């Protein structure tokens, strides 16, 4: 699908969201460092857990609101909410007034409004893009996010620590402009309902709380499918590693990695502090993802799914072991390469495997429940920050290595059981045919 054939809604959003995402990645990866410095690691871990739990709750109602009230309306509402949140974010980090607590509340509010924005955003793409072109359009948006990850953290390692007020003020201005653009330049795309359906739905006493309760009930499917339960538990365990990029790894590089020279050419040196090194690590991750996602997806499709999941978990553990065993710059870059390889291995096969596990009439519920791997994992992950006070950085990384290897073991047994189940189904079909 060529650019000239894109709907104006999508063109406007791609350009606006790319600009906003660059600024987002200039401050987001460093928030764990900020809270650990300002509030202490114990308080920072507790607050970040609470922030993620609030985001999970908001995500439950985001999709319902997009269908109920309209894509454009929810996107404009969420963008306006983010703008207001940035007002307090800026004020709490200004030359005249500083407040880590208000900063946390503003940061949490940004996460809530983001959770309300993205379901409507994805639904709008599905509304206006023909089915055969959707994957390519989603891929462009995914690539744009990863391009912003390349540049944002490098710039953020400079601006967040030295010019935070100016950076956040720029975020406020861009968020305000994006809100105006969404309101003035895009149209509503929510599919029209027929009259009978509209009357029935509008007359029913549905509330946002009903939407939350209905989605929570969907997760009952986990209790009745042991294979799927193992898949979820293994996913939550390994999520504790890849969720650490902007948590434990951020705090570790900032506090423990000394200033080092990365390159030296003649009289020119590229010297990195811990903060700048972390920005380069995150940017390297984004660059590798942008460059090799398609290649890795095609490569991994040639192998048995179980082996890919197991090896991905093992590589995540290896990446955590490298991070916990050294503070040398080049070895940390080797760690991020291993980390990213583990991430890319399963990008292309996760959804297809979930569809294999799910009965056709329950695929929606299975995909919704599969999201628990990330929502629960993201909620638990900040605990590693106070853990560094209790057992030290190195031991915390080694705990993550253990969790990754436990995930690999669970994947191994799950796929063995899955293969036996598939074999039983094939034998039963053969007996029916004969």
C-alpha positions in Angstrom: 0.0 0.0 0.0 1.6 3.2 -1.2 1.8 6.4 0.9 -0.5 8.3 -1.5 -3.2 5.7 -0.9 -3.1 6.0 2.9 -6.1 7.5 4.6 -5.4 11.1 5.9 -6.1 9.9 9.4 -3.2 7.5 9.3 -0.8 10.0 7.7 -1.5 12.7 10.2 -1.2 10.3 13.1 2.0 8.7 11.9 3.8 12.0 11.7 2.4 13.4 14.9 2.9 10.2 17.0 6.5 9.8 15.7 7.4 13.2 17.0 5.8 12.6 20.3 7.4 9.2 20.6 10.9 10.6 20.1 10.3 13.0 23.0 8.7 10.1 25.1 11.8 8.0 24.8 13.9 11.0 25.9 12.4 10.8 29.4 10.6 7.5 29.9 13.7 5.1 30.2 15.2 7.4 32.8 12.2 7.6 35.2 13.3 4.6 37.2 16.6 6.3 37.8 14.9 9.6 38.8 12.6 7.9 41.3 15.4 5.8 42.8 17.5 8.9 43.3 14.7 11.1 44.6 12.7 8.7 46.7 15.0 5.8 47.4 14.9 2.4 45.8 12.3 0.9 48.1 9.8 3.6 47.6 10.6 3.8 43.8 9.9 0.1 43.4 6.6 0.3 45.3 5.4 3.4 43.3 6.4 1.9 40.0 4.5 -1.3 40.8 1.4 0.8 41.7 1.8 2.9 38.5 1.8 -0.3 36.4 -1.2 -1.7 38.2 -3.2 1.5 37.5 -2.1 1.3 33.8 -3.4 -2.3 33.6 -6.8 -1.2 35.0 -7.0 1.6 32.5 -6.1 -0.8 29.6 -9.0 -3.0 30.5 -11.5 -0.2 29.7 -9.6 1.4 26.8 -10.9 -0.9 24.2 -14.5 -0.7 25.5 -14.4 3.1 25.5 -13.1 3.1 21.9 -16.0 1.0 20.7 -18.6 2.7 22.9 -17.6 6.4 22.5 -15.7 6.5 19.2 -12.0 6.3 18.2 -11.5 10.0 17.6 -13.2 11.0 20.7 -11.1 8.7 22.9 -7.9 9.7 21.2 -8.6 13.4 21.6 -9.6 12.9 25.2 -6.5 10.9 25.9 -4.2 13.4 24.2 -5.8 16.2 26.1 -5.3 14.3 29.3 -1.7 13.8 28.6 -1.3 17.5 27.9 -2.8 18.3 31.3 -0.5 15.7 32.9 2.5 17.3 31.3 1.5 20.6 32.8 2.0 19.1 36.3 5.1 17.2 35.1 6.7 20.5 34.0 5.7 22.4 37.1 7.1 19.7 39.4 10.5 19.8 37.6 10.8 23.6 37.1 13.5 26.0 38.3 11.0 27.4 40.9 9.5 24.2 42.3 10.4 20.5 42.4 8.3 17.6 43.7 9.0 13.9 43.1 5.5 13.0 44.4 3.7 15.3 41.9 6.2 14.0 39.2 5.1 10.4 40.0 1.4 11.3 39.9 1.9 13.1 36.5 3.9 10.1 35.2 1.2 7.7 36.3 -1.5 9.9 34.7 0.5 9.8 31.4 0.4 6.0 31.6 -3.3 5.9 32.2 -4.1 8.2 29.3 -1.7 6.3 27.1 -3.6 3.1 27.9 -6.8 4.8 26.8 -5.2 6.2 23.6 -3.6 3.1 22.1 -6.7 0.7 21.8 -8.5 3.5 19.9 -5.4 4.1 17.8 -5.1 0.5 16.7 -8.8 0.2 16.1 -8.7 3.2 13.8 -6.1 1.6 11.6 -8.3 -1.5 11.3 -11.3 0.7 10.5 -9.7 2.6 7.6 -7.1 0.2 6.1 -8.2 -2.8 4.0 -7.4 -6.2 5.6 -4.8 -7.2 3.1 -2.8 -4.0 3.8 -3.2 -3.8 7.6 -0.1 -5.8 8.5 2.1 -3.6 6.4 0.6 -0.4 7.9 1.0 -1.8 11.5 4.6 -2.6 10.6 5.3 1.0 9.5 3.9 2.3 12.8 6.0 -0.4 14.7 9.1 0.6 12.8 8.5 4.3 13.5 8.3 3.5 17.2 11.6 1.7 17.0 13.2 4.5 15.1 12.2 6.9 17.9 13.7 4.4 20.4 17.0 4.7 18.5 17.3 8.5 18.8 15.2 9.3 21.9 17.4 7.6 24.6 20.6 9.0 23.2 19.2 12.5 23.3 17.5 11.8 26.6 20.8 10.8 28.3 21.9 14.4 27.7 18.7 16.5 28.1 16.9 14.5 30.9 19.7 15.0 33.4 20.9 18.4 32.3 17.9 20.2 30.8 14.9 18.3 32.2 12.6 21.4 32.5 13.2 22.3 28.8 12.7 18.7 27.7 9.4 18.3 29.5 8.2 21.8 28.3 8.9 20.6 24.7 6.8 17.5 25.5 4.0 19.7 26.8 4.0 21.8 23.7 4.1 18.8 21.3 1.3 17.1 23.2 -0.9 20.2 23.0 -0.2 20.5 19.3 -1.0 16.8 18.7 -4.3 17.2 20.6 -5.3 20.1 18.3 -4.3 18.2 15.2 -6.2 15.1 16.2 -9.3 17.2 16.9 -9.2 19.3 13.7 -7.6 17.0 11.1 -8.9 13.5 11.6 -12.4 12.1 11.4 -14.4 9.5 13.4 -14.0 6.0 12.0 -16.0 3.8 14.4 -18.1 1.4 12.3 -21.8 2.3 12.2 -24.2 0.0 13.9 -27.5 -1.0 12.5 -30.6 0.5 14.2 -31.7 -2.6 16.1 -28.2 -3.2 17.5 -27.8 0.4 18.4 -31.1 0.5 20.2 -30.4 -2.7 22.1 -26.9 -1.6 23.2 -27.9 1.9 24.1 -30.9 0.7 26.2 -28.8 -1.8 28.1 -27.3 -0.7 31.4 -23.7 -1.2 30.4 -21.0 0.7 32.3 -17.3 0.9 32.1 -17.2 -1.3 35.2 -19.2 -4.0 33.3 -16.5 -3.9 30.6 -13.8 -4.5 33.3 -15.8 -7.3 34.9 -16.5 -9.0 31.5 -12.8 -9.0 30.5 -11.8 -10.3 33.9 -14.3 -13.2 33.5 -12.6 -14.0 30.1 -9.4 -14.9 32.0 -11.2 -17.9 33.5 -10.1 -19.7 30.4 -6.6 -20.0 32.0 -7.9 -22.2 34.8 -9.4 -24.7 32.3 -6.4 -25.1 30.0 -3.3 -26.4 31.6 -1.1 -25.9 28.5 -2.2 -22.3 28.3 -1.6 -21.8 32.0 2.0 -23.1 31.6 2.4 -20.7 28.6 1.2 -17.7 30.7 3.4 -18.6 33.8 6.5 -19.1 31.6 5.8 -15.8 29.9 5.4 -14.0 33.2 8.8 -15.4 34.4 10.7 -14.5 31.3 9.0 -11.0 31.3 10.9 -10.2 34.4 14.1 -10.1 32.3 12.9 -8.1 29.3 11.0 -5.6 31.4 14.2 -4.6 33.1 15.6 -2.6 30.2 14.2 0.7 31.6 14.2 -0.4 35.3 17.1 -2.5 36.7 19.5 -1.9 33.8 18.8 1.8 33.9 19.6 2.1 37.6 22.6 -0.3 37.3 24.3 1.6 34.5 23.7 4.9 36.1 25.0 4.0 39.6 27.6 1.3 39.0 29.2 1.8 35.6 32.1 4.2 35.7 32.9 6.8 33.0 34.7 4.9 30.2 36.1 5.6 26.7 34.1 3.7 24.1 36.2 4.8 21.1 39.5 6.6 20.7 40.7 7.9 17.3 43.8 10.0 17.4 43.1 12.9 19.7 39.3 12.3 19.6 37.6 10.2 22.3 34.0 9.0 22.7 33.7 8.9 26.5 30.4 7.7 28.1 29.1 8.2 31.6 26.7 5.6 33.0 23.7 7.8 32.0 24.8 8.2 28.5 25.8 4.6 28.2 22.3 3.6 29.1 20.9 5.8 26.4 23.2 4.1 23.9 22.1 0.7 25.1 18.4 1.4 24.7 19.1 3.0 21.3 21.1 0.0 20.2 18.2 -2.3 21.1 15.8 -0.1 19.1 18.1 -0.1 16.1 18.6 -3.8 16.1 14.8 -4.4 16.4 14.1 -2.0 13.5 16.7 -3.6 11.3 16.3 -7.3 12.0 12.7 -8.0 13.0 11.6 -9.3 9.5 14.8 -11.3 9.0 14.6 -13.0 12.4 10.9 -13.7 12.0 11.6 -15.6 8.7 14.6 -17.4 10.1 12.8 -18.6 13.3 9.8 -19.8 11.2 12.1 -22.6 10.0 12.5 -24.1 13.5 10.2 -25.9 15.9 8.3 -23.4 18.0 9.2 -25.1 21.3 12.9 -24.9 20.6 12.6 -21.2 19.7 10.8 -20.3 22.9 13.2 -22.3 25.0 16.3 -20.7 23.4 14.8 -17.2 23.7 14.5 -17.7 27.4 18.0 -19.1 27.7 19.4 -16.1 25.8 17.4 -13.7 28.0 19.1 -15.4 31.0 22.5 -15.1 29.3 21.9 -11.4 28.7 21.1 -10.9 32.4 24.2 -12.9 33.4 26.4 -10.6 31.2 24.9 -7.4 32.7 25.3 -8.7 36.3 28.9 -9.8 35.7 30.6 -6.8 34.3 30.7 -3.0 34.1 32.9 -2.9 31.0 31.3 -0.9 28.2 31.9 -3.3 25.3 30.7 -6.3 27.3 27.5 -4.5 28.2 26.9 -3.9 24.5 27.4 -7.6 23.9 24.8 -8.1 26.6 22.3 -5.9 24.8 22.9 -7.8 21.5 22.1 -11.1 23.3 19.1 -9.5 25.0 17.7 -8.2 21.7 18.3 -11.5 19.9 16.2 -13.2 22.6 13.5 -10.5 22.0 13.5 -10.9 18.2 13.4 -14.7 18.2 9.7 -14.9 19.4 8.3 -11.7 17.8 7.0 -13.5 14.8 5.7 -16.7 16.3 3.9 -15.8 19.6 0.6 -14.9 18.1 0.5 -17.8 15.7 1.2 -20.2 18.6 -1.6 -18.7 20.7 -4.0 -19.2 17.8 -3.0 -22.9 17.7 -3.7 -23.3 21.4 -7.0 -21.6 21.2 -10.3 -23.2 20.0 -11.6 -21.2 17.0 -14.7 -19.9 19.0 -12.5 -18.7 21.9 -9.5 -17.0 20.1 -10.5 -13.6 21.3 -10.5 -14.7 24.9 -7.2 -16.5 24.5 -5.5 -13.5 23.0 -6.9 -11.2 25.7 -5.7 -13.7 28.4 -2.3 -14.0 26.8 -1.8 -10.3 27.5 -1.4 -11.3 31.1 2.1 -12.3 30.4 3.0 -8.7 29.9 0.5 -6.9 32.3 1.4 -9.1 35.3 5.0 -9.2 34.3 5.2 -5.4 34.0 3.5 -5.0 37.4 6.0 -7.3 39.2 9.2 -6.2 37.4 9.8 -2.9 39.4 10.4 -5.1 42.5 14.0 -5.6 41.3 14.8 -2.0 42.2 14.4 -2.5 46.0 15.9 -6.0 45.6 19.3 -4.3 44.8 19.3 -2.9 48.3 18.5 -6.3 49.9 20.8 -8.6 47.9 22.9 -6.3 45.7 22.9 -5.7 41.9 24.8 -8.8 41.0 22.6 -11.2 42.9 19.5 -9.5 41.6 20.7 -10.1 38.0 21.4 -13.7 39.0 17.8 -14.1 40.3 16.6 -12.9 36.9 18.9 -15.5 35.2 17.3 -18.2 37.4 13.7 -17.0 36.4 14.6 -17.0 32.7 16.0 -20.6 33.0 12.8 -21.6 34.9 10.8 -20.2 32.0 12.8 -22.3 29.6 12.1 -25.4 31.6 8.4 -24.6 31.7 8.4 -24.0 27.9 10.1 -27.3 27.4 7.5 -29.3 29.3 4.7 -27.3 27.9 5.7 -28.0 24.3 6.3 -31.7 25.0 2.7 -31.9 26.3 1.5 -29.8 23.3 3.2 -32.2 20.9 1.5 -35.2 22.6 -1.8 -33.5 22.4 -1.3 -32.8 18.7 -0.3 -36.4 18.1 -3.4 -37.6 19.9 -5.7 -35.4 17.8 -4.0 -36.6 14.6 -4.5 -40.2 15.6 -8.1 -39.6 16.4 -8.7 -37.9 13.1 -7.0 -40.9 11.3 -9.2 -43.4 13.1 -12.3 -41.4 12.1 -11.3 -41.4 8.5 -10.6 -45.1 8.4 
